[in-house]
């Protein structure tokens, strides 16, 4: 196997008429998929994309994103999928760091890109769909180019995923083709994934969760992927019933939406062998609520930096270990250490470390940050957890102060930096508050300067057109002063306790 594109070529040889992707009424066979990858590789060649170059994609879940991923693998190029929920200013920061030679945009996002296209004239801007004046159409440039050089190798970087860092500055995580391969092998073991499976993908593929927990592994196995542009509870239930879906990944917020839907109690879920969830700490009671419908719910633990599959439950442990993140993946090592760096005893919390071929190569253009996070091959997750007596992992706290709301990572520093630009605000701290539907809700705690006056609406207006809507605070709290340590550090735990006590009252 020279590169990831050979997966699709081999499946096209073994089962040319097998459906690889089902999308909006169209069935794309493995033969057609392989041909589309070859044409897309030719397209990249015509745009001057060579080994090591970056290609960006902005759009909902579409087959074209998968064509680009495998075409990049074939050429040795790197795909960076953009979070379509971000504001144009946020996209501009990512593009400035990644410096792509081509940006592929779904037609529905063309208008939002007009403000930033001029900032990156060196990149080729290609529209997927009907192209207005000034744009190049994907269809126009794919026809003449049927193939491209097969220069990529498994050692080449292929995926550049951006996640906001703890400082509020985007960080690019670099995953190699080899990392995606071993992640796919781990997924196959986790799910008993085979070519007979029918996988439903509703999570956005700009996240490694949507792309790499089941979607790419399903294509490695020769299975069929039912691809939805975005999540809709009714559409997901329809697909499970009508297409006899066998595997699906839903974050807790999606599962809550499905359980709240009137059809949840009557929908035929009998085809599902298992539902996979993750992205946040999942309680035992939540697992049991889902499993009351007769479908095992299993958890996966990991992060963008780990591909993401680092640990998981299998179906046979779904009841017995409900609430656990499972055992270390088949081809991965996970350890928990105490403050001295020694292995933590069972049931003793410590930092979680991950090592394996699925782990990132490093952060894009950030040697210092990479050296801090990757030491002796171990990825320092910053997450806190413990093993039980049988070696099953339990995660008790996610990365530092990160908030996970509806499956999306939100870093307080991004919001705090904007709040503190306001001259009326003396202090600001953004924290997560437990929320049954979203996992966590974003709360901004603000201390105004003497004599200043602001309403909740005034605070929310500070974020307009600067951050994605899902990052915005759901609650604004005004207090006289933030609690701080003797060294001046905000005591976030005190704020959490205050909100918890208030909720209890």
SEVORO-453036 format. One record per residue (C-alpha): residue in one letter; x, y, z. Coordinates in pm, 1 decimal. Each point is the difference from the previous one (the first is absolute). Layout:
SEVORO-453036
NODE; A; X; Y; Z
...
This chain:
SEVORO-453036
NODE; X; 0.0; 0.0; 0.0
NODE; X; 168.2; 318.3; -119.0
NODE; X; -257.1; 247.3; 135.0
NODE; X; -357.9; 19.0; 129.0
NODE; X; -146.7; 34.4; -349.7
NODE; X; 101.4; -359.3; -69.8
NODE; X; -271.5; -113.0; 246.1
NODE; X; -267.4; 125.1; -237.1
NODE; X; 178.3; -131.9; -309.2
NODE; X; 19.7; -349.3; 148.0
NODE; X; -366.1; 2.0; 107.2
NODE; X; -87.5; 117.4; -351.7
NODE; X; 177.4; -310.3; -129.9
NODE; X; -157.0; -243.5; 248.4
NODE; X; -353.9; 145.3; 7.7
NODE; X; -36.2; 266.6; -271.3
NODE; X; -378.5; 27.1; 28.6
NODE; X; -12.3; 10.5; 379.9
NODE; X; -138.6; 333.2; 124.0
NODE; X; 271.0; 194.3; 181.3
NODE; X; -189.8; 325.3; 70.5
NODE; X; -371.0; 75.6; -5.2
NODE; X; -69.5; 373.0; -10.3
NODE; X; -322.2; 187.6; -72.5
NODE; X; -148.8; -269.2; -221.4
NODE; X; 323.9; -84.1; -182.6
NODE; X; 179.2; -332.9; 38.0
NODE; X; 374.0; 24.6; -59.6
NODE; X; 156.7; -340.6; -59.7
NODE; X; 358.1; -82.5; 83.1
NODE; X; 75.6; 3.4; -374.9
NODE; X; -145.8; 351.7; -29.6
NODE; X; 171.7; 106.9; 322.4
NODE; X; 341.8; -111.1; -128.4
NODE; X; -60.2; 182.4; -329.5
NODE; X; -103.2; 317.6; 185.1
NODE; X; 318.2; -12.8; 208.0
NODE; X; 208.0; -33.3; -317.9
NODE; X; -175.9; 298.8; -158.4
NODE; X; 40.1; 203.8; 318.0
NODE; X; 368.9; -88.3; 9.9
NODE; X; 24.2; 129.5; -355.5
NODE; X; -181.6; 315.1; 105.6
NODE; X; 254.3; 57.1; 276.5
NODE; X; 278.2; -57.1; -249.1
NODE; X; -150.1; 260.1; -235.2
NODE; X; -0.6; 248.8; 289.0
NODE; X; 368.2; -63.1; 65.4
NODE; X; -53.0; -192.9; 324.1
NODE; X; 306.7; -207.5; 80.0
NODE; X; 117.8; -209.9; 290.5
NODE; X; -14.1; 190.1; 329.0
NODE; X; -242.6; 267.5; -122.2
NODE; X; -316.3; 80.3; 196.7
NODE; X; -351.5; -7.2; -142.8
NODE; X; -295.6; 142.3; 198.4
NODE; X; -366.5; -101.9; -12.9
NODE; X; -295.8; 203.3; 128.3
NODE; X; -339.8; -162.1; -16.7
NODE; X; -246.1; -241.7; 151.7
NODE; X; 53.5; -375.0; -18.5
NODE; X; 28.2; -86.7; -371.2
NODE; X; 164.9; -275.7; -204.2
NODE; X; 231.0; 265.1; -147.7
NODE; X; 172.7; 39.4; 335.9
NODE; X; 79.4; -371.2; 0.6
NODE; X; 117.4; 21.0; -362.1
NODE; X; 236.1; 277.7; 108.2
NODE; X; 129.1; -195.8; 299.8
NODE; X; 93.5; -305.5; -203.6
NODE; X; 127.8; 207.3; -293.8
NODE; X; 227.3; 188.2; 240.9
NODE; X; 121.2; -335.8; 132.2
NODE; X; 75.3; -106.5; -355.9
NODE; X; 200.3; 314.2; -71.8
NODE; X; 163.4; 30.8; 341.5
NODE; X; -189.2; 323.5; 67.2
NODE; X; -180.6; 103.2; 320.6
NODE; X; -371.2; 71.3; 46.5
NODE; X; -114.3; 250.2; 261.1
NODE; X; -378.8; -9.0; 47.2
NODE; X; -142.0; 329.5; 126.0
NODE; X; -266.2; 15.8; 267.3
NODE; X; -297.3; 143.3; -190.8
NODE; X; -149.8; 128.2; 326.1
NODE; X; 280.1; 254.3; 49.8
NODE; X; -21.1; 367.6; -85.4
NODE; X; 195.3; 134.0; -303.7
NODE; X; 256.3; 164.2; 228.7
NODE; X; 68.7; -338.6; 159.4
NODE; X; 35.1; -164.7; -341.8
NODE; X; 246.4; 271.9; -96.2
NODE; X; 221.0; -80.7; 300.8
NODE; X; 6.6; -368.1; -89.4
NODE; X; 74.9; 67.3; -366.7
NODE; X; 279.3; 239.7; 93.2
NODE; X; 165.3; -274.9; 204.0
NODE; X; -60.0; -290.9; -239.6
NODE; X; 84.0; 201.3; -317.5
NODE; X; -191.1; -231.3; -237.7
NODE; X; 71.4; 11.2; -372.1
NODE; X; -366.0; -75.3; -75.6
NODE; X; -325.4; 55.6; 187.7
NODE; X; -304.8; -206.1; -98.3
NODE; X; -328.9; 155.6; 107.7
NODE; X; -351.8; -142.0; -10.8
NODE; X; -228.2; 244.9; -183.4
NODE; X; -205.4; 75.0; 312.1
NODE; X; 307.3; 157.1; 162.7
NODE; X; 112.8; 212.4; -296.0
NODE; X; -154.1; 319.4; 137.4
NODE; X; 170.0; -31.7; 339.1
NODE; X; 335.7; -44.7; -176.2
NODE; X; -21.8; 319.8; -202.6
NODE; X; 145.7; 204.8; 285.5
NODE; X; 308.9; -219.2; 33.7
NODE; X; 71.5; -111.4; -359.1
NODE; X; 184.0; 321.3; -73.5
NODE; X; 229.6; -52.6; 297.9
NODE; X; 130.4; -325.6; -152.8
NODE; X; 35.5; 71.2; -373.9
NODE; X; 285.9; -248.9; -26.4
NODE; X; -243.6; -288.8; 54.5
NODE; X; -222.4; -147.9; -269.4
NODE; X; -365.6; 30.4; 111.5
NODE; X; -217.3; -278.1; -140.3
NODE; X; -377.1; -14.8; 44.2
NODE; X; -182.6; -331.6; 34.8
NODE; X; -326.8; 75.1; -178.0
NODE; X; -112.0; 273.2; -237.0
NODE; X; 269.1; 265.9; -10.4
NODE; X; -86.2; 371.1; 2.8
NODE; X; 227.7; 249.9; -180.0
NODE; X; 355.2; -2.4; 131.9
NODE; X; -5.8; -362.3; 114.3
NODE; X; 137.2; -315.4; -161.6
NODE; X; -242.9; -292.2; -5.6
NODE; X; 103.9; -347.7; 118.6
NODE; X; -188.1; -155.4; -293.4
NODE; X; 178.7; 211.2; -257.6
NODE; X; 349.0; -99.7; 106.6
NODE; X; -54.1; -366.7; 87.1
NODE; X; -106.8; -116.2; -346.3
NODE; X; 329.0; 35.0; -189.5
NODE; X; 212.8; -153.5; 272.6
NODE; X; -50.8; -371.9; 43.2
NODE; X; 299.8; -85.3; 215.2
NODE; X; 285.8; 137.4; 203.7
NODE; X; 342.1; -116.9; 111.4
NODE; X; 0.2; -267.6; 272.3
NODE; X; 268.4; 160.2; 220.0
NODE; X; -148.5; -35.0; 348.1
NODE; X; 124.2; -246.9; 260.2
NODE; X; -131.6; -120.5; 334.3
NODE; X; 262.0; 209.7; 177.0
NODE; X; -131.5; 324.7; -148.2
NODE; X; -223.6; 240.6; 192.9
NODE; X; -351.5; -10.0; -146.2
NODE; X; -230.1; 175.6; 248.0
NODE; X; 41.1; 338.4; 168.0
NODE; X; -278.3; 54.5; 253.1
NODE; X; -26.1; 326.6; 190.2
NODE; X; -111.2; 22.4; 357.1
NODE; X; 7.8; 315.8; 211.2
NODE; X; 285.4; -13.2; 249.3
NODE; X; -17.0; 89.1; 367.2
NODE; X; 124.4; 349.1; -90.7
NODE; X; -285.7; 50.3; -243.4
NODE; X; 235.4; -28.0; -300.5
NODE; X; -84.0; -275.8; -252.9
NODE; X; 236.7; -298.7; 0.2
NODE; X; 39.5; -230.8; -298.8
NODE; X; 27.6; -370.4; 81.1
NODE; X; 195.2; -195.0; -262.2
NODE; X; -107.2; -361.6; -59.3
NODE; X; 185.9; -225.0; -242.9
NODE; X; -149.6; -255.0; -236.8
NODE; X; 144.5; -266.3; 226.4
NODE; X; -186.3; 148.7; 298.2
NODE; X; -329.6; -24.8; -189.9
NODE; X; 79.0; -359.5; -95.9
NODE; X; 69.1; -113.8; 356.5
NODE; X; -298.7; 196.9; 125.2
NODE; X; -212.4; -192.6; -252.5
NODE; X; 139.7; -329.7; 128.5
NODE; X; -85.2; 102.9; 355.9
NODE; X; -351.5; 93.7; -110.0
NODE; X; -47.6; -335.5; -171.1
NODE; X; 83.1; -174.0; 328.4
NODE; X; -216.9; 235.9; 203.5
NODE; X; -309.5; -49.5; -215.9
NODE; X; 65.6; -343.6; -156.8
NODE; X; -23.8; 203.9; -318.2
NODE; X; -26.7; -193.8; -328.8
NODE; X; -97.4; 57.8; -363.2
NODE; X; -355.1; -108.3; 88.4
NODE; X; -56.6; 305.8; 221.6
NODE; X; -209.5; 302.1; -88.4
NODE; X; 138.2; 303.2; 183.4
NODE; X; -193.9; 322.0; 58.0
NODE; X; 209.8; 319.6; 9.0
NODE; X; -171.6; 311.8; 134.2
NODE; X; 281.3; 156.8; 202.7
NODE; X; 187.1; 270.3; -194.6
NODE; X; 304.7; -145.2; -170.2
NODE; X; 207.2; 309.1; 79.4
NODE; X; 33.9; -173.3; 339.2
NODE; X; 208.1; -316.3; 26.9
NODE; X; -299.5; -146.1; 185.0
NODE; X; -220.7; 25.3; -306.7
NODE; X; 275.7; -94.4; -242.4
NODE; X; 209.6; -259.3; 178.6
NODE; X; -203.8; -188.7; 259.5
NODE; X; -206.1; -186.1; -260.3
NODE; X; -6.6; 173.1; -341.7
NODE; X; 356.8; -50.9; -122.0
NODE; X; 25.4; -338.6; 180.3
NODE; X; -319.4; -111.6; -179.3
NODE; X; 158.8; 82.0; -335.8
NODE; X; 310.4; -193.2; 101.5
NODE; X; -224.1; -299.6; 77.5
NODE; X; -196.0; 28.5; -325.2
NODE; X; -326.0; 84.1; 178.1
NODE; X; -270.8; 245.2; -107.9
NODE; X; -15.1; 352.6; 145.0
NODE; X; -335.2; 180.6; 9.8
NODE; X; 112.2; 362.0; 4.7
NODE; X; -223.6; 280.0; 128.0
NODE; X; 100.6; 363.4; -66.2
NODE; X; -74.9; 84.6; 363.7
NODE; X; -182.1; -148.7; 295.0
NODE; X; -377.4; -4.9; 18.1
NODE; X; -167.3; -224.1; 257.1
NODE; X; -293.7; -98.3; -221.7
NODE; X; 224.8; -66.5; -300.7
NODE; X; 231.7; -213.6; 213.7
NODE; X; -290.5; -211.9; 125.2
NODE; X; -131.2; -32.0; -357.8
NODE; X; 338.3; -122.8; -124.3
NODE; X; 35.7; -253.7; 280.4
NODE; X; -342.9; -145.5; -77.7
NODE; X; -5.9; 11.8; -379.9
NODE; X; 362.3; -87.7; -73.0
NODE; X; 49.7; -244.2; 285.2
NODE; X; 301.9; 184.3; 139.0
NODE; X; 225.8; -223.7; 209.2
NODE; X; 245.5; 253.0; 150.6
NODE; X; -21.3; 368.7; 88.3
NODE; X; 184.8; 261.9; 205.4
NODE; X; -203.8; 259.1; 188.7
NODE; X; 130.2; 244.8; 259.8
NODE; X; -220.6; 36.3; 311.5
NODE; X; -166.7; 318.7; -127.8
NODE; X; -112.1; -185.1; -313.9
NODE; X; -127.4; -291.9; 204.9
NODE; X; -193.7; 239.8; 221.3
NODE; X; -165.3; 149.6; -308.8
NODE; X; -89.9; -346.8; -126.6
NODE; X; -135.1; -111.7; 338.5
NODE; X; -211.9; 315.0; 17.0
NODE; X; -146.5; -69.2; -343.6
NODE; X; -350.5; -155.2; 4.8
NODE; X; 116.6; -286.6; -221.9
NODE; X; 273.4; -117.3; 237.9
NODE; X; -230.3; -233.3; 191.6
NODE; X; -140.9; -167.7; -311.8
NODE; X; 281.6; 13.7; -256.6
NODE; X; 135.3; -335.2; -116.5
NODE; X; 359.1; -4.0; 125.6
NODE; X; 42.3; -375.3; -26.8
NODE; X; 262.0; 22.2; -276.8
NODE; X; 241.8; 194.2; 220.8
NODE; X; 268.6; -221.5; 148.4
NODE; X; 137.3; 284.9; 206.6
NODE; X; 1.4; 378.9; 39.7
NODE; X; 332.3; 166.9; 75.7
NODE; X; 26.5; 320.4; 200.0
NODE; X; 272.0; 220.8; 141.5
NODE; X; 135.3; 358.6; -6.2
NODE; X; -100.3; 59.8; 362.7
NODE; X; -34.7; -182.9; 329.0
NODE; X; -301.1; -229.6; -24.5
NODE; X; -179.3; -105.8; 317.5
NODE; X; -111.8; -352.2; 75.8
NODE; X; -361.9; 116.6; 23.2
NODE; X; 18.5; 152.5; -349.2
NODE; X; 137.1; -324.9; -142.7
NODE; X; -278.2; -196.2; 165.2
NODE; X; -265.9; 235.9; -135.0
NODE; X; 115.7; -62.4; -357.2
NODE; X; 34.1; -373.1; 55.9
NODE; X; -360.7; -22.1; 116.5
NODE; X; -84.7; 5.8; -372.2
NODE; X; 188.2; -323.2; -41.2
NODE; X; 308.6; 142.4; -172.8
NODE; X; 341.9; -34.4; 167.8
NODE; X; 174.3; 335.6; 51.6
NODE; X; 379.1; -7.1; 9.8
NODE; X; 248.8; 276.7; 65.9
NODE; X; 317.9; 103.9; -176.8
NODE; X; 272.4; 212.2; 158.2
NODE; X; 250.2; 210.3; -184.5
NODE; X; 63.9; 339.3; -154.5
NODE; X; 95.1; 156.4; -330.3
NODE; X; 362.6; -67.6; 93.6
NODE; X; -63.1; -376.7; 33.1
NODE; X; -180.4; -47.7; -325.8
NODE; X; -235.9; -17.8; 211.9
NODE; X; -33.1; -363.3; 112.1
NODE; X; 215.2; -64.9; 308.6
NODE; X; -228.0; -208.7; 223.0
NODE; X; -344.8; -150.4; -37.1
NODE; X; -263.2; -237.5; 124.5
NODE; X; -116.1; -291.2; -209.3
NODE; X; -357.7; -117.1; -24.1
NODE; X; 41.2; -283.0; 248.2
NODE; X; 100.7; 250.4; 272.0
NODE; X; -274.5; 255.9; -67.5
NODE; X; -211.0; -96.6; 302.7
NODE; X; 267.9; -123.7; 237.9
NODE; X; 221.6; 306.8; -40.9
NODE; X; -256.8; 271.7; -72.3
NODE; X; 164.8; 337.4; 55.8
NODE; X; 350.9; -125.5; -77.9
NODE; X; 205.2; 111.2; -299.5
NODE; X; 119.8; -359.1; -34.1
NODE; X; 336.5; -163.1; -51.7
NODE; X; 296.5; 139.6; -194.4
NODE; X; -47.7; -50.3; -373.2
NODE; X; 137.7; -313.2; -164.3
NODE; X; 296.1; 186.3; -150.0
NODE; X; 44.6; 272.4; 259.5
NODE; X; 138.8; 49.9; 349.3
NODE; X; -169.0; 204.0; 272.6
NODE; X; 139.5; 70.0; 345.2
NODE; X; -103.3; 207.6; 300.6
NODE; X; 267.4; 156.6; 218.1
NODE; X; -6.7; 168.7; 338.7
NODE; X; 167.0; 332.6; 78.9
NODE; X; 340.0; -164.7; 33.7
NODE; X; -27.1; -150.5; -346.6
NODE; X; -38.7; -356.4; 131.6
NODE; X; -285.1; -223.3; -118.9
NODE; X; -309.9; 83.6; 201.6
NODE; X; -156.3; -278.1; 205.0
NODE; X; -345.6; -126.3; -98.3
NODE; X; -275.5; 250.4; 83.4
NODE; X; 257.6; 277.6; 52.8
NODE; X; -43.6; 295.6; -235.1
NODE; X; 290.6; 130.9; -204.2
NODE; X; 88.0; 140.1; -340.3
NODE; X; -74.4; -219.2; -303.0
NODE; X; 280.2; -67.5; -251.2
NODE; X; -33.5; -164.0; -342.6
NODE; X; 259.8; -159.8; -228.5
NODE; X; -44.2; -183.5; -327.4
NODE; X; 17.1; 19.5; -381.2
NODE; X; -336.2; 181.5; -0.8
NODE; X; 140.4; 300.4; 190.4
NODE; X; 67.7; 328.2; -183.5
NODE; X; 336.8; 85.1; -145.5
NODE; X; -22.8; 337.4; 174.2
NODE; X; -151.5; 346.2; -21.1
NODE; X; 29.0; 190.8; -326.4
NODE; X; 286.4; 251.6; 5.9
NODE; X; 21.8; -25.6; 379.1
NODE; X; 311.9; -184.9; 108.8
NODE; X; -6.2; 131.8; 355.8
NODE; X; -363.2; -95.3; 56.6
NODE; X; 64.7; -341.3; -156.3
NODE; X; 296.7; -59.8; 230.4
NODE; X; -216.3; 86.3; 300.6
NODE; X; -278.0; -241.1; -100.6
NODE; X; 204.1; -287.3; -146.6
NODE; X; 276.5; -134.2; 220.3
NODE; X; 169.2; -336.9; -52.5
NODE; X; -281.1; -87.0; -238.6
NODE; X; -270.2; 59.4; 261.9
NODE; X; -274.0; 253.7; -62.9
NODE; X; -73.4; 197.3; 317.9
NODE; X; -376.9; 37.5; -18.8
NODE; X; -56.2; 221.2; 302.0
NODE; X; -310.0; -209.5; 67.5
NODE; X; -51.2; -149.3; 344.0
NODE; X; -119.7; -353.5; 65.3
NODE; X; 76.3; -337.8; 151.6
NODE; X; -2.3; -371.0; -71.0
NODE; X; -210.5; -241.5; 198.6
NODE; X; 128.0; -333.6; 128.5
NODE; X; -64.3; -160.7; -340.6
NODE; X; 185.2; 268.1; -195.2
NODE; X; -305.4; 186.6; -132.1
NODE; X; 44.0; 373.5; -38.4
NODE; X; -230.6; 257.1; 161.5
NODE; X; 39.0; 364.9; -104.8
NODE; X; -98.0; 245.2; 272.3
NODE; X; 111.2; 335.6; -143.6
NODE; X; 68.3; 113.5; -352.8
NODE; X; 284.6; 216.8; -121.8
NODE; X; 78.8; 269.1; 249.1
NODE; X; -277.3; 258.5; -14.9
NODE; X; -143.7; -101.2; -336.5
NODE; X; -379.1; 0.3; -30.1
NODE; X; -167.6; -268.1; -210.8
NODE; X; -349.4; 107.0; -103.1
NODE; X; -199.7; -210.5; -242.2
NODE; X; 315.1; -187.5; -101.0
NODE; X; 186.1; 320.9; -91.4
NODE; X; 321.1; 105.7; 173.2
NODE; X; -13.9; 354.2; 139.0
NODE; X; 302.6; 162.0; 158.5
NODE; X; -78.7; 278.0; 252.7
NODE; X; 299.5; 209.0; -104.9
NODE; X; -155.1; 69.9; -340.6
NODE; X; -301.7; 162.4; 161.9
NODE; X; 190.3; 160.0; 286.5
NODE; X; 238.0; 176.9; -239.2
NODE; X; -294.8; 163.6; -175.6
NODE; X; -173.7; 93.6; 324.7
NODE; X; 308.9; 165.4; 141.1
NODE; X; 28.6; 223.4; -307.0
NODE; X; -312.0; 178.8; 123.6
NODE; X; 91.3; 309.5; 211.1
NODE; X; -303.6; -49.7; 226.1
NODE; X; 115.9; -347.9; 108.8
NODE; X; 263.1; -25.9; 275.4
NODE; X; 12.1; -380.5; 30.6
NODE; X; -149.4; -294.2; -186.0
NODE; X; 5.7; -374.7; 40.4
NODE; X; -177.8; -253.4; -221.8
NODE; X; -87.0; -339.4; 144.9
NODE; X; -219.6; -297.0; -76.5
NODE; X; -313.5; -78.4; 194.7
NODE; X; -143.7; -351.7; 1.7
NODE; X; -290.5; -22.0; -243.0
NODE; X; -210.1; -310.1; -62.5
NODE; X; -52.2; 66.3; -369.7
NODE; X; 334.9; 145.7; -107.0
NODE; X; 234.0; -161.9; 252.8
NODE; X; 123.4; 344.3; 96.6
NODE; X; -138.7; 349.9; -53.3
NODE; X; 231.2; 299.6; -40.7
NODE; X; -27.4; 256.7; 279.5
NODE; X; 180.7; 334.3; -2.2
NODE; X; 67.6; 145.0; 345.8
NODE; X; 78.4; 371.6; -22.2
NODE; X; 109.9; 275.9; 236.9
NODE; X; -63.1; 349.4; -135.2
NODE; X; 216.1; 304.4; 59.7
NODE; X; -129.1; 252.1; 259.1
NODE; X; -289.3; 197.8; -143.7
NODE; X; -32.3; -217.8; -312.1
NODE; X; -334.5; -144.6; -106.2
NODE; X; -62.7; -289.8; -238.6
NODE; X; -289.0; -231.8; -72.5
NODE; X; 17.4; -361.6; -109.7
NODE; X; -81.6; 119.2; -351.7
NODE; X; 290.8; 243.9; 8.0
NODE; X; 238.1; -283.2; 92.5
NODE; X; -127.4; -234.5; -269.7
NODE; X; 35.3; 277.3; -258.5
NODE; X; 377.8; -2.3; 60.7
NODE; X; 20.5; -342.2; -167.9
NODE; X; -207.0; 86.2; -307.9
NODE; X; 169.9; -114.4; -323.3
NODE; X; 310.8; -97.0; 196.0
NODE; X; -78.5; -346.8; 134.6
NODE; X; -222.1; -288.5; -100.5
NODE; X; -341.5; 1.4; 164.0
NODE; X; 58.5; -327.7; 183.5
NODE; X; 285.5; 162.2; 193.9
NODE; X; -209.7; 285.9; 133.5
NODE; X; -97.6; 10.7; 367.9
NODE; X; -342.1; -135.3; 87.5
NODE; X; 12.9; 191.4; 326.9
NODE; X; 160.6; 328.5; 109.9
NODE; X; 66.7; 55.4; 370.6
NODE; X; 110.1; 332.7; 146.3
NODE; X; 194.5; -1.9; 327.9
NODE; X; 204.4; 259.0; 188.7
NODE; X; 336.0; -175.7; -37.1
NODE; X; 135.9; -335.1; -110.9
NODE; X; 141.5; -224.9; 274.2
NODE; X; 376.8; -24.7; -34.6
NODE; X; 292.2; -179.5; 159.9
NODE; X; 284.6; 179.6; 175.7
NODE; X; 183.9; -5.3; -332.0
NODE; X; -291.2; 163.3; -180.4
NODE; X; -126.1; -307.5; -185.2
NODE; X; -377.4; -23.0; -36.2
NODE; X; -142.2; -274.0; 222.6
NODE; X; -215.0; -172.5; -259.3
NODE; X; -94.1; -272.0; 246.0
NODE; X; -159.9; 261.4; 225.9
NODE; X; -205.0; 129.3; -292.0
NODE; X; -109.1; -353.5; -86.8
NODE; X; -100.6; -55.9; 363.1
NODE; X; -193.7; 328.2; 1.0
NODE; X; -198.2; -99.0; -310.0
NODE; X; -64.4; -350.7; 137.1
NODE; X; -121.8; 139.5; 332.5
NODE; X; -221.2; 248.9; -178.8
NODE; X; -148.6; -275.2; -218.4
NODE; X; -64.6; -216.4; 306.8
NODE; X; -170.0; 287.2; 177.6
